[in-house]
Each structure stands twice: as structure tokens, then as C-alpha cells.
């Protein structure tokens, strides 16, 4: 009978504990627990996190999966000024924003967040900066933008697009906004990711028509990137230009996730609760989605783990 050794050129190693630095495809038998294991690619998936204290949609988001910021948005009774901070398991209250609004742009970190534009009965140019405890006014946008995309940091921010169907791009230096290169496709309700000099504009809509277009920004101009597999609007984005996530949004069944590698999008794990007008934060391998609307205003938070090599049990002992 042909043996594994004859096929693969080596026998499965029997060890008393899992190796500390396994190689992709490596298989071993853990004799202390009687289990055959391997180091292989684990599928990307979403898992439930701690709920927002205040359910909201059309909110701003920033930060990472374990240190995120959620602020403003629409609640059942109108607009909210509430800010919440996430520690990887639970949300706690932060300082209120000065100007309540919805469908704003956002970027930065939990201790250096930026919120800009948005809608308050009309578009606004207001910008606010968060220091981890309180918000302060920053420099106003040159153009009132809402349902826009955002990327970058508090001192190198990027704002682009608008539900007013604008191609406008503006760059922030920590005190004032200046004009950047226009989007090739003017649109609103789009998502953003990346930095001021390596930004990403994802999806959106133009007069009700869902968009699949992705554009990449180099600090001066936008160029076409790979299109989403599924056109959608009101989605969330996370990550960087060469390793981004786009998830949720208004296209049935509202739970789809796609991952971008700098040239093309591929399917990721579906969200547990499909929704649109949600906020996103984090990276392609450690993303965060929270709030939004799925027929009801959501407080649900979900944490994303991208596909990655991991130790997997192949068989268990029958003894």
C-alpha cells in the first residue's frame, strides 16, 4: 500500500505539542491529545461584537477593531450628538459632537478622529476633531458635502463625492481643506478607505443607479481600479488601498462583503445582519461594522476576521 511518506516524501511528525512556527500546508499528529492537525487557510467570517448603546444609522466611524469610534447619525427621534468608543468587546460613552448630523464623512483613530460634512436639513461644511475625550471645531470644507466618502487621518484627511452628485475631492491638513483632483465618476453614498495619498472610493449611486466603480487616489488624481462584483450604495469601507474591505450596503441581500487587493475584488464572508448606511473601521483582516439600517435602526456590531493561515484540527482521536 502506498504510504503518505512515499507520496509526500516525509512522514507525518508525531509531537507532544503544536509547533510554534508551522509552515503553510504542514501536518502533524499531537500525541498528547490524540489529534491530527494542519496549518491551512481559514475562511473569512464575521462574528458578533458588543452592541452600540445607541442604535443609529448614517453615522461616522473611525479607528480599529479593538479601538473604534462611532459618532453622530440618525436615531428614531432625530439626529444624535452621541459618541461611543469600542474596546474590542464593548462600547462606552465619549464626548458629544458639537454639531449633530448624519451621512457625514469620517476618518482617523479613536483618539484622533475627524468628522466632516453631513446633512442637517441641508449639507454642511462643518468639520470637527476628536482628541479621545472631546470634539473641537476644525476648518470648514470648501463645499457642503453629504453622503460622501472619507479616508486618511485627522491631520491628512480626504473627503470625496456627495449625494448632490459631485466629483469634488478635498484634502485636510489638520486646519484647513484645499481642493484635490476630481473623481472620474461623480457620485454619492459611496465608501472610502486608505490614506490621503493612497485613497480608495468604492461603489455609491448616481441618481438612484447603483455603482460598482472603484477609484484609486494618488494624492493628486483619481484613476480607475477594479470594479466591485456587486454594485451597491450606502456601504462601509475599511483598510488601505491595496488591502481594503467593502461590506453591507443597499443591494439585496445587504450582507455581502468583498475584499480588494489593489486590482480586483473577491467575495468575503457575509455579514450576520445585512444592512446599509452603516459605519466601518479597521483593516481587511480585522474589520468592524456597526450601526446601520435593515428595516430597523441597528445597534449591532460585527467583527471581521479575514482569511488567514491558522491551525486546524483534521481528525480527533477515536480511542
N, C-alpha and C positions, 0 to 999 in steps of 0.2 A: 504494500500500500504506500502511495506517495505521502511523504510527511511534510509538515509545514516547513521544516528545515530545508528539505530538498527543493521546495517551491520558492521560498524566500531567501534561502542561503544562510539562515540562522534560526535557532530555536527561540521560543518564547521564554524570556527570562523569568525565573521564579524569585521573588523578592519579598522581604518581610514588611516593607513599606513602599509607598508610591515614590518614584524618582522625583527629585526636586526640579530638574530641568529636562523634561521629556522632549523628544523631537516629534514633529508632526507625523502621524501615522504609526508611532511606536505603540507596541502592545506588550503587556506584562501580566504576570499572574501574582497577585498579592496573597502569599500563602498564609499570612497572619489572619486574614478574614475570609479566605477561600473564594476570591473574586477575580475574574479576568477583566482587565481594564485596558483602555486605549486612550491616546491623546488625539482627538479629532475635532472637526469643526462643529460647533454647537449653533443651532439655528437662532436667528434674531427673534426677539419676543418682547412684548410689553407686559408689565406687571403692575398691579395696583399699588399706589403710594398713599400717603395721608391726604385727606380731603382738605381743600381750602375752607377756612372758617366762613367766608362769604362767597356763595355761589355767584358767578359773574360770567359775562361773555364780552367779547370785543375789548379785552384787557391787554395791558402791556406785560411783557415778560423779559427777564434777563438772567444771566448767571449760569450756573452749572446744575447738574443733577442733585448735588448734595449741598449747594449754596445758591438757591434761586430766589428771584424776586418777582412777585406778581402785584400789579397795581392798577388802579382806576378800573374803568369798564362800566358796563350796564348791569344793574340788578333789577329785581322785579318792580321796584318802586322808582326807578330813575337811574341817575349816574351816582357812582360812589367815588370817594376820595381815598378809600382804604388801601393800605399797602400791607402785604404779607411776605414773610421771609420763610423759606423752606430749608431744613437742615438735612434732608435726605430721608426723613420719616414723618415730620410734622410741620405745619405752618404756624407761625406766631405773628402777632401784630407788629407792624413797623410804623414809621411816621406817615401821616396823611399827606397826599399831594396837595399843592396849593390850588390847582385848577382841575376839578373833576371833568372827565371827558371819556370818550370811547373811540374805538378804531384809531388809536394813536400808533406812532412808531416808537420802537424801543430798542435798547441795546445796552451793553456794559455788563457789570457784575453786581452782586448783591450789595457790596459796599461802595460801588461807584457806578450807579445806574443812570440811565438817561431816558427821558420820555419826551416826545416832541410831536407837534401837530395833533390831530384828532378832530373830533366833532363835538360841538356844544351848540346845537341848534344851527350850526354852520361851521365851516372849517376854522381852525385856529392856528396861529403861528407860535403859540406858547411852547417854550422848552423848559424843562425842569431837570435838576441834577440831584441825585441821592447820594448821601455820604455814609449810609449804613444805619442812620437814625432819623434824619430829617431831609426834606426836599427844599431846594432853593432855586430861585429863578435863574435861568441861563439866557443866552442870546436867542432872540426870536428867529424863526425860519424866515427866509425871504418871501416865501409864498405859503399861504394857508393850505396845508395838505392833510388829507384824512384817508383812512383805509389804505395806508401806504406801507412800504417795506422799510425795514431798518436793519443796520448792521454796524459792526465796529465797537468802539469803546466810548467812554464818557468824554475823552479828550480828542478822539479821532472817530467821530460818528459819521454815518451815512444814511441819508433819507432819500427815498425814490418812489416815484409813482404817486397816484392818488385816484380815489373814486371819481374825481372830477375829470378823469381820463387825461391825465397829464403825463408827459415823459420826463418831467422835472427830476433832477438829481441835485442834492445839496450836501456839502461836506462841512463838518463841525470841527473846530479846533480847540474846544473847551471854553470858548467865549462867544464866538460868532460863526454864522453859517455863510458859506460862499457857494456860488453856482459850480456844479460839476457837469460832466458830459451827459446829455440826454439819453434815456432809454431808447432803444430802437422801436419797441412796441409800447406805446402809451397805454397804461392800464391801472386798475385799482384792485383792491382786495388781494394783493399778492403777498408772498412771504419773502423774507430776507435771511441771509446767513453770511458769514465771513467777516471781512475787515474793510476798512475804508479803501485800501489799495488792492484788495482781492475779494470783492463783494460778489454776491450771488442774488439775482432776482428770480423768483420762482412762481410760475403759474399766474393766477389772477383772473380778471374778467375785463372785457371791453363791451360796454353797453349790453351786459347780460350774457355775452358769449364767453364761455369758459376757455381759458388759455392753458396751453401746455408748454409755452415758450420758457426757456431758461436763458438768462443773460449773465455774462461774467464782466465784472468791472476791474480795471487795472489801475484805478486812481485818476484816470483821465477820460476813458471812453468805455462804452459797453460793446461787447461782441456776443454773437450767438453761441450758446452752449447746447448740449444735448437736451432734447425735449422730454418732458415728463411722459411716462407711458399713458397716464390718465390725466387729461385736462381737468383742472379744478380751480376754485377760488376759495377765499377765506380759510386757507390752510395755514399751518405753522411751519416754521423752518428752524433748523439748528445746525451747528457745526461750522466748517470752513469751506472755502470754495472748492477744494479738491476732495473733501470728505464731508458731505452735507446730508441732511435729512429733510424730507418734505412729508408732512403727515396730516391726516384729517382733511377737513375742507368740504365744500359743498359739491359733491358728486356721489351719488349712491354707490356703495353703502356707507360712505362718510368715515370709514375706518382705515383706509388704505395708507400704507407707508411706502415711500421709495427712498433709496439711498443713491447718492451721486458720488462718482469717483473722479470728477473733473472733466469727464467727457460724456458719460451716459448714466441713466437711471436704471436701477434694478429693484424688483419688489423686495420689501422687508416684511417683518411680521405685522399683522393687522392689530390696530388698537382694540382694546376690550370694549370701550364705549366710543362708537363713531360719533363725530361732531364737527362743527365748523366754528369759525370765529373764536378759536382757542389761542392760547399763548404757548410758545415753545422756548426751550432753553437747553443748554448742554451741548453735547457733541454727537457725532454719528454713532459712536459705540456706547454712549451713556447720555441718552436724551431724556427730556422731560416735557410732557404735555399736560396742560391744566386749564380748568375752566372751559368755556365754550357753550355751544347750544346744540341740543339734539332733540328738539321738541320741548325740552325744558332747559332752563339755565343751569349749567353744570358747576358742581364743586369738585368733581372727580379729578384726581391727579394720577398720571401713569408714568412709569419709569421704563425706559427702553434700554435693552442690552443688545448691542449689535452682534452679528455673527462673529465668533472668535474661537480659537482653539481652546479646548477645555478637556479635562479628564472625564471620560465617560465609562460607566460600567457596561461591559459587554455581556457577561453572564454572572450569575451568582452560584454559590455552592449548592449542590443537591444533597450533601451529606448531613 
